[in-house]
């Protein structure tokens, strides 16, 4: 039996999906942040996941800018050891099967558009809100990479040139306002409380806490600004909010209200939660693996 593997490289863990055809046979999380010398260990984990089955293809997500023509990672803010590496070629050599690398936001978007919340809609924009912020435009089942493989970095659109420094080198990027670490940092600055999760801010806001509401209102307004520009440029038929922050619903109502209040000529699309949860990136990588397996 042949299987496909989808690998989602993340800032704190690696998710792996194993598929036979379109059927998901296994999903597992490899804990810990993958380091520069971790690819052989990852390959061993993939072979273990496959058992005795033949691996027909592997898809790997990259959290950063990827030249999809050469397969070389141009810049990964959250996993900088990926910079300059052809991850697909390395994984292919280690596993002994065709492999393809894909921007993590585009992988998640592809899965959501084809299999998840966007299924049945031909023009979908998927925004992933988690530790980082990424997005992708999927039209007719194809996630658009851009001319240089850099499309989708909506988290690094600067909304305030005098704002907080971002890991990409700019200031005031969307990610510095709506990324999960940024939400928690702003919450801590206002209240002095440390630790916790974004859900704690949401719970406090629901209970009437003015500091929590201010943090979420600011984030919702920033995201609405970014999406209004996106609607003006791309005119998507549907916007899907994924990732831990997007799916929690803490910002969705605020974003929808902001879009409706500020739209003029814009046709505001429905804004819906993602349907595949934290496995969207790995599922998208598995879709890409199926395509490279057929091509190979």
Secondary structure, DSSP 4 states (H G I P E B T S, - for coil): -EEEEEEEE-SSEEEEEEEETTEEEEEEEEES---TT-HHHHHHHHHHHHTTSEEEEEEEEESSEEETTTTEEEE-SSSGGGTT-BHHHHHHHHHTS-EEEEEHHHHHHHHHHHTSTTTT-SEEEEEEESSSEEEEEEETTEE---TTS-TT-GGG-BS-TTS-B-TTS-BSBTHHHHSHHHHHHHHHHHH---S--HHHHHHHHHTT-HHHHHHHHHHHHHHHHHHHHHHHHH--SEEEEEHHHHHHTTTHHHHHHHHHHH-SS--PPEEEE-SSGGGHHHHHHHHHHHHHHHH-
